[in-house]
C-alpha cells in the first residue's frame, strides 16, 4: 500500500480539467545520480491511533542494457513484522532508464499485498512507440499484450524521477504538468498540479524550502477521489520528496523521509 501512497502523487487522472496544462517533456536528468538512496517511513493515522507500520526505499545504481548506459531505479517496501499478520506487504519495483533519452527500457514489479500477488514485466520500444507487457495475477498464466504509447509515456517508478526533473520555474499556482503514464496495462493522461512553495520542518531532518503539489486521485479500494493528497519536495535541483500525506477510505496515511544519501546537488533548500 505504501508504494501506492508514495507514487500516487503521480497517479492522477481528471478528464476535462479546465486549467492551463503544460506538457512535461523531460529528456535529461539533473536531479539525481547513481548512488542516491531515499528511505521513508509510512505512518497510518486513525483517530487517536498512530501506527508506524512500514518502510520504503528508493535507490539508483548504474547499469548497462544492450550497450546503453542506464540508471537502475529500484523501489522496495515492506510492512514491519508485527503488522504483517494483519496485512503483509512486500513490494519490489525496478526500472532500467536510458540515461541519454530519459526513457524507460524495462519495468518490473513483484507485488505482494495481503492475499494479492502480481508480477508485471514491461519492455519499451521507444522507436516504434510500443510496449510489450506480461502480467501474472496470482497463479494464473501470464497475460501478454502490446500497447501503442506516446513519445513521453513512462512507468510508475520512472514517474517519480521524471517529476523531479520537470522545470517548475515558469509554473503559476494551479498550473498542471502533463505526463503519459503506463499503469497496469493501461495508459493514463495524467498531470501534476503545482501548489506553490512553502516551508517543511521535520524534527530530525530540519527545515527546508519546498515545492508543493496537490494531486487529484482516482477513487479506489484505498484512496478517496479528490484533492486530499499533499506532496512536499525540496525547492532545489535535487527535488527530493520529503513528505506525503493523503486521506484514505479509513484514516490518513503519511509518508516521511527519514534518511538519505548520495544526493547529486547541494542542499540549497535547507534552512540553517
C-alpha positions as CSV (number, residue, x, y, z in Angstrom):
1,X,0.0,0.0,0.0
2,X,2.8,2.4,0.9
3,X,4.2,2.2,-2.7
4,X,0.8,3.2,-3.9
5,X,0.6,6.1,-1.4
6,X,4.1,7.4,-2.3
7,X,3.7,7.2,-6.1
8,X,0.1,8.3,-6.1
9,X,1.1,11.9,-6.4
10,X,1.9,10.9,-9.9
11,X,-1.2,8.7,-10.5
12,X,-3.8,11.4,-11.1
13,X,-6.5,11.5,-13.7
14,X,-9.2,14.1,-14.1
15,X,-10.5,14.4,-17.6
16,X,-12.0,17.7,-18.7
17,X,-10.0,19.8,-16.2
18,X,-10.0,23.4,-17.4
19,X,-6.8,24.9,-16.1
20,X,-3.8,25.5,-18.4
21,X,-1.6,22.4,-18.7
22,X,2.0,22.2,-19.8
23,X,3.4,19.1,-21.5
24,X,6.0,17.6,-19.3
25,X,8.8,16.7,-21.7
26,X,11.9,15.6,-19.8
27,X,14.8,14.4,-21.9
28,X,17.7,14.7,-19.5
29,X,18.5,14.4,-15.8
30,X,20.0,16.9,-13.4
31,X,18.2,15.9,-10.2
32,X,19.8,12.6,-9.2
33,X,22.7,10.3,-9.9
34,X,23.8,6.7,-9.2
35,X,24.3,6.1,-5.5
36,X,21.3,8.1,-4.3
37,X,19.2,6.4,-1.7
38,X,16.0,7.7,-0.1
39,X,14.4,6.0,2.9
40,X,10.8,6.6,4.0
41,X,8.6,5.6,7.0
42,X,4.9,5.0,6.5
43,X,2.5,6.1,9.3
44,X,-1.1,5.2,9.5
45,X,-3.4,7.5,11.5
46,X,-7.0,6.8,12.5
47,X,-8.4,9.0,15.2
48,X,-6.1,8.6,18.3
49,X,-4.3,5.6,16.7
50,X,-0.9,6.2,15.1
51,X,0.9,3.3,13.7
52,X,4.4,3.5,12.1
53,X,3.7,0.4,10.1
54,X,6.1,0.2,7.1
55,X,9.2,1.4,5.3
56,X,10.0,2.2,1.6
57,X,13.4,2.7,-0.1
58,X,14.1,4.2,-3.5
59,X,17.7,3.8,-4.9
60,X,19.6,4.5,-8.1
61,X,22.6,2.5,-9.4
62,X,24.4,2.2,-12.8
63,X,23.5,-0.4,-15.3
64,X,24.2,-1.4,-18.9
65,X,21.4,-2.7,-21.2
66,X,22.3,-3.8,-24.7
67,X,25.2,-1.3,-24.8
68,X,23.1,1.5,-23.4
69,X,24.1,3.3,-20.2
70,X,21.2,3.2,-17.8
71,X,20.0,4.2,-14.4
72,X,18.8,1.1,-12.5
73,X,15.9,2.5,-10.4
74,X,14.5,0.4,-7.5
75,X,11.7,0.9,-5.2
76,X,11.1,-1.6,-2.3
77,X,8.8,-1.7,0.6
78,X,7.6,-3.9,3.4
79,X,5.4,-3.9,6.5
80,X,7.1,-4.4,9.8
81,X,6.8,-8.0,11.1
82,X,4.5,-7.1,14.0
83,X,1.9,-5.9,11.4
84,X,2.5,-8.5,8.7
85,X,-0.1,-10.8,10.3
86,X,-2.8,-8.2,9.6
87,X,-1.8,-7.1,6.2
88,X,1.5,-8.2,4.8
89,X,3.2,-6.0,2.1
90,X,6.4,-7.0,0.2
91,X,6.7,-4.9,-3.0
92,X,9.7,-4.7,-5.3
93,X,9.7,-2.3,-8.3
94,X,12.6,-1.8,-10.8
95,X,13.2,0.2,-14.0
96,X,16.1,0.4,-16.4
97,X,16.1,4.0,-17.6
98,X,18.1,5.1,-20.6
99,X,20.3,7.9,-19.2
100,X,20.7,9.6,-22.6
101,X,17.0,9.8,-23.6
102,X,15.5,9.6,-20.1
103,X,13.0,6.9,-21.3
104,X,12.4,3.6,-19.7
105,X,13.6,0.4,-21.4
106,X,12.2,-2.1,-19.0
107,X,9.9,-2.1,-15.9
108,X,9.3,-4.9,-13.5
109,X,7.2,-5.2,-10.4
110,X,6.8,-8.1,-7.9
111,X,3.8,-7.2,-5.7
112,X,2.5,-8.9,-2.6
113,X,-0.2,-7.0,-0.7
114,X,-2.4,-9.1,1.6
115,X,-3.7,-12.0,-0.5
116,X,-2.9,-10.3,-3.7
117,X,0.2,-11.4,-5.7
118,X,1.2,-10.0,-9.1
119,X,4.2,-9.9,-11.4
120,X,4.5,-7.2,-14.1
121,X,7.2,-7.1,-16.8
122,X,7.1,-4.3,-19.5
123,X,9.6,-3.9,-22.4
124,X,9.6,-0.4,-24.0
125,X,10.4,0.2,-27.7
126,X,10.6,4.0,-27.8
127,X,11.5,4.0,-31.5
128,X,8.3,2.1,-32.7
129,X,6.4,3.6,-29.7
130,X,5.2,0.2,-28.4
131,X,5.5,-1.5,-25.1
132,X,5.2,-5.3,-24.7
133,X,3.7,-6.4,-21.4
134,X,3.4,-9.5,-19.4
135,X,1.2,-9.5,-16.3
136,X,0.6,-12.5,-14.0
137,X,-2.0,-12.3,-11.3
138,X,-1.9,-15.0,-8.6
139,X,-1.3,-18.4,-10.0
140,X,-2.9,-17.7,-13.4
141,X,-0.9,-17.8,-16.6
142,X,0.8,-14.5,-17.5
143,X,-1.2,-12.3,-19.9
144,X,0.9,-11.0,-22.7
145,X,-0.1,-7.9,-24.7
146,X,1.3,-4.9,-26.7
147,X,0.3,-1.3,-26.4
148,X,0.9,1.8,-28.6
149,X,2.4,4.6,-26.5
150,X,3.1,8.3,-26.8
151,X,6.7,9.6,-27.0
152,X,6.6,10.6,-23.4
153,X,5.0,7.5,-21.9
154,X,6.7,6.3,-18.7
155,X,6.1,3.7,-16.0
156,X,5.2,4.4,-12.4
157,X,8.7,4.2,-10.9
158,X,10.2,6.4,-13.6
159,X,7.4,8.9,-13.0
160,X,8.9,9.8,-9.5
161,X,12.3,10.6,-11.0
162,X,10.7,12.3,-14.1
163,X,8.7,14.7,-11.9
164,X,11.9,15.7,-10.1
165,X,13.3,16.9,-13.4
166,X,10.4,19.0,-14.6
167,X,11.2,22.7,-14.7
168,X,8.6,24.3,-12.4
169,X,10.1,27.8,-12.5
170,X,7.6,29.0,-15.1
171,X,4.6,27.4,-13.4
172,X,1.9,29.5,-11.7
173,X,-0.1,28.2,-8.8
174,X,-2.8,25.9,-10.1
175,X,-1.0,25.1,-13.3
176,X,-0.6,21.5,-14.3
177,X,2.2,19.5,-15.9
178,X,1.1,16.6,-18.2
179,X,2.5,13.1,-18.3
180,X,1.5,9.9,-20.1
181,X,1.7,7.0,-17.6
182,X,1.5,3.3,-18.3
183,X,0.0,1.6,-15.3
184,X,-1.5,-2.0,-15.1
185,X,-1.6,-2.3,-18.9
186,X,-3.4,1.0,-19.4
187,X,-2.4,4.4,-20.5
188,X,-3.4,7.4,-18.3
189,X,-3.1,11.0,-19.5
190,X,-2.2,12.5,-16.1
191,X,-0.9,15.6,-14.6
192,X,0.8,17.1,-11.6
193,X,-0.8,20.2,-10.2
194,X,1.6,22.9,-8.8
195,X,0.5,24.4,-5.5
196,X,3.3,26.9,-4.9
197,X,6.0,27.0,-2.3
198,X,6.2,26.6,1.5
199,X,8.4,25.6,4.4
200,X,8.5,22.0,5.7
201,X,10.0,21.2,9.1
202,X,11.0,17.8,10.5
203,X,12.3,17.4,14.0
204,X,15.1,15.1,12.8
205,X,15.9,16.3,9.3
206,X,15.5,20.0,9.9
207,X,13.8,22.8,7.9
208,X,13.5,23.1,4.1
209,X,12.1,25.4,1.5
210,X,9.8,23.3,-0.6
211,X,7.7,23.0,-3.7
212,X,4.1,21.6,-3.1
213,X,1.7,19.6,-5.1
214,X,-1.9,18.6,-4.6
215,X,-2.8,15.7,-7.0
216,X,-6.3,14.6,-7.9
217,X,-6.7,10.9,-7.1
218,X,-8.7,8.3,-8.7
219,X,-11.1,6.8,-6.2
220,X,-10.5,3.1,-5.5
221,X,-10.2,0.5,-2.8
222,X,-7.7,2.6,-0.8
223,X,-7.9,6.2,-1.9
224,X,-10.8,8.7,-1.8
225,X,-11.2,10.6,-5.0
226,X,-10.4,14.3,-5.0
227,X,-7.6,16.6,-4.0
228,X,-6.7,15.4,-0.5
229,X,-3.1,14.5,-1.1
230,X,-0.3,16.9,-0.5
231,X,3.3,16.3,-1.5
232,X,6.4,18.3,-0.4
233,X,9.7,18.2,-2.4
234,X,12.8,20.2,-1.8
235,X,13.0,23.5,-3.7
236,X,16.4,22.9,-5.1
237,X,18.0,20.9,-8.0
238,X,17.5,17.6,-6.1
239,X,13.7,18.0,-5.6
240,X,13.7,15.1,-3.2
241,X,10.3,14.1,-1.7
242,X,10.2,14.9,2.0
243,X,6.6,14.3,3.0
244,X,3.4,13.0,1.5
245,X,0.0,13.0,3.3
246,X,-3.3,11.7,2.0
247,X,-6.7,10.6,3.3
248,X,-7.7,7.1,2.6
249,X,-11.0,5.3,2.9
250,X,-10.4,4.9,6.6
251,X,-8.0,7.3,8.2
252,X,-4.9,9.0,6.9
253,X,-1.5,7.8,5.6
254,X,1.7,9.9,6.0
255,X,5.0,9.1,4.3
256,X,8.1,10.8,5.7
257,X,11.7,10.8,4.6
258,X,13.9,9.8,7.5
259,X,17.3,9.2,5.9
260,X,19.1,9.7,2.6
261,X,22.5,9.7,0.9
262,X,24.2,10.3,-2.4
263,X,22.4,13.4,-3.5
264,X,23.6,14.8,-6.8
265,X,23.4,18.5,-5.9
266,X,24.0,20.7,-2.9
267,X,21.1,21.0,-0.5
268,X,20.3,24.6,-1.3
269,X,16.8,24.3,0.1
270,X,17.9,23.6,3.6
271,X,17.2,26.5,6.0
272,X,20.1,26.9,8.5
